[in-house]
């Protein structure tokens, strides 16, 4: 039977983006931010969004020169065969590590909060298995599933946060600038990693119905997510105050803390269900993008077949750190402080090279002709 | 390459024996010929084809036509034809008529359907209940449409019961079924197209659609699909359904099977294609989405708030049917902290004397419920309700008193079992019941995490299902233009468009006016 072309619409794209990036507020990001800038942590996402806006804008502008090409093709085209390949390879490797450690982080969360006696390997393997299965189904289906659950995910997050405000104290916001405006700006620039996923999402551009849909979807989800993350962190700050620095996973502490009235004291499982669904989608999309990158790098057409093996490799890679603490303190900071600035650098570099080579003028001439 | 090796291996291990058909070239050759003008020869040929006189209900009547003074014979199958009409309209005038005439059509009063010369064609017609008249010296054979098939009349729908709206259902006579649809759509663009799908028993399928609505590509697709299988006999629509489906092994159905003509007509009006078959008291609607199986015609007959109320109720029932027992298992085994202390004490108290782990308990009771349900269906109707009561009430009560099952499990099973009845579509119903067992196993194995993992995996699977190129959750995702009749329906005036995933020739079904 003839299959429909596997293009996704703007709804599906936005859902993937929201689930991919929006879940960041529910892992160890807030604690990480708090340890650097104290109670001004909620401003970091806003600042970083501001900082990352320029490279992302330039990147999308550069990409629009090459209609229907993904990020790697554009990099190769602009930077040349060899340099381009090297850059792409570095992106792929860094991203692979990011996926491994992120999945490990999520496994740690599941294990430490909900399944304390289950072996890590089993939790991890189930996570990777489902993600690999989903990723193998292709982007269109990932988009469809995320569209089906994104509404519930977002609503449940807000319900959890709203219930959290009952235990929050707005005074914890002050002093407004935390440990100082200068530190804030510096950290904001470094933590653009929060939005680095948007850099990766340009990989799926050829699978969208149109360039315009991509732009619209990207900017919409970009603005929405920066508000959502910032708001969640603000509520975490108001709730936990000083202790946020020592609370590894504030979202999960929060949902253990809240209750639905007097009678149902523990509702964490309800939120856990939806959170884990979002996490599945997040890593499915990641896995798919990584496979896409790998396929593009080594010119493998049917890259879907790579997904199970990639998932296995990530599983083994993520299994190397022995304790959860190692992941949070040794491996992730390296990725945290390098990925964002590097991706921003690459975006600006691409734009500069394109500008110097006169690609923009070229395109303009083509349009006027 | 990867897939080829195991396939080759399987092939070499699993050889299918070669069956040689007994040759009937002689018969086939005869059927290709034309009839002769010599009546004796024709008589002999058809006697041989229909095995007269061994074949009891094939009637052959020889006589002489008075006016023409020629020998003739009538051939028909008495169980398929209307004997009164044959006697009064054909046989009577031929044997004994006052009106002189030289042509057959002037003599008989029954309208001649057509004439034919090919032996094979004539044989096929006779097998379908047509009466054939052979006249000595005449190169043509006269065929009379005398078919009269016995069957039950149009009755109330029994499996898809609704309170408000039309009650009639399809029956086994396809003519009645088509009439039921035509009655609802009085339009010359409503096409009933026949297509023969099997070789030996020559089952025909009737494709019913609106010519000026249906997407041409879809129509071609369906026709080709119907042509593609080479089988001797497909006796029922439900078997055809399995031939047609893209994934016949899948748990979830991709074609709607309904016995309600109003539902069929509604789908035709949207640009779907309906398949009907002789002997099947139902129709197939394709392409179908999850929503088509989830909705009931009554949702639209009731006023908007009531219709939406039962929709939401049904959606809830879907989740209750699938998830009550798994969640009970998961919470009591893995996430005890979630239950309020008082309730926890109550549950623990009832489970105190039960010797089994709760998964065994739940599985036993689920199995018992399925048994009672299946038995209730098969029991002769006068004692059916009694068996149900004995099974459900007494079995449950006794099981609790014997400390085999805790009372809370009875509540859980009864709730999920009852909820599963709300899903009208029979295939969807089965799908829900079977997935429940899968979820029970994952809940017993990994608690809520396992249930959620399976749920997401299942969603990925469902989303990738296709019915004749239409995604399972269309038009919700992938999004296409429609009148948004998904979970909630709008007032009829607002439902202005046909579903976009069908790509109908006319999208707008209601203009602003």
HADDOCK unambig.tbl for C-alpha pairs under 7 A between the chains (distance, minus, plus):
assign (segid A and resid 1 and name CA) (segid B and resid 468 and name CA) 6.97 0.50 0.50
assign (segid A and resid 1 and name CA) (segid B and resid 469 and name CA) 6.93 0.50 0.50
assign (segid A and resid 2 and name CA) (segid B and resid 469 and name CA) 6.46 0.50 0.50
assign (segid A and resid 3 and name CA) (segid B and resid 469 and name CA) 5.84 0.50 0.50
assign (segid A and resid 4 and name CA) (segid B and resid 469 and name CA) 6.49 0.50 0.50
assign (segid A and resid 130 and name CA) (segid B and resid 453 and name CA) 6.60 0.50 0.50
assign (segid A and resid 130 and name CA) (segid B and resid 457 and name CA) 5.90 0.50 0.50
assign (segid A and resid 134 and name CA) (segid B and resid 457 and name CA) 6.69 0.50 0.50
assign (segid A and resid 134 and name CA) (segid B and resid 460 and name CA) 5.77 0.50 0.50
assign (segid A and resid 141 and name CA) (segid B and resid 460 and name CA) 6.41 0.50 0.50
assign (segid A and resid 141 and name CA) (segid B and resid 463 and name CA) 5.97 0.50 0.50
assign (segid A and resid 141 and name CA) (segid B and resid 464 and name CA) 6.13 0.50 0.50
assign (segid A and resid 144 and name CA) (segid B and resid 463 and name CA) 6.71 0.50 0.50
assign (segid A and resid 144 and name CA) (segid B and resid 477 and name CA) 5.35 0.50 0.50
assign (segid A and resid 144 and name CA) (segid B and resid 478 and name CA) 6.23 0.50 0.50
assign (segid A and resid 145 and name CA) (segid B and resid 459 and name CA) 6.41 0.50 0.50
assign (segid A and resid 145 and name CA) (segid B and resid 460 and name CA) 6.34 0.50 0.50
assign (segid A and resid 145 and name CA) (segid B and resid 463 and name CA) 6.87 0.50 0.50
assign (segid A and resid 263 and name CA) (segid B and resid 340 and name CA) 6.44 0.50 0.50
assign (segid A and resid 264 and name CA) (segid B and resid 340 and name CA) 5.61 0.50 0.50
assign (segid A and resid 265 and name CA) (segid B and resid 340 and name CA) 6.64 0.50 0.50
assign (segid A and resid 266 and name CA) (segid B and resid 337 and name CA) 6.63 0.50 0.50
assign (segid A and resid 266 and name CA) (segid B and resid 338 and name CA) 4.82 0.50 0.50
assign (segid A and resid 267 and name CA) (segid B and resid 338 and name CA) 6.26 0.50 0.50
assign (segid A and resid 273 and name CA) (segid B and resid 452 and name CA) 6.34 0.50 0.50
assign (segid A and resid 277 and name CA) (segid B and resid 452 and name CA) 6.74 0.50 0.50
assign (segid A and resid 277 and name CA) (segid B and resid 456 and name CA) 6.66 0.50 0.50
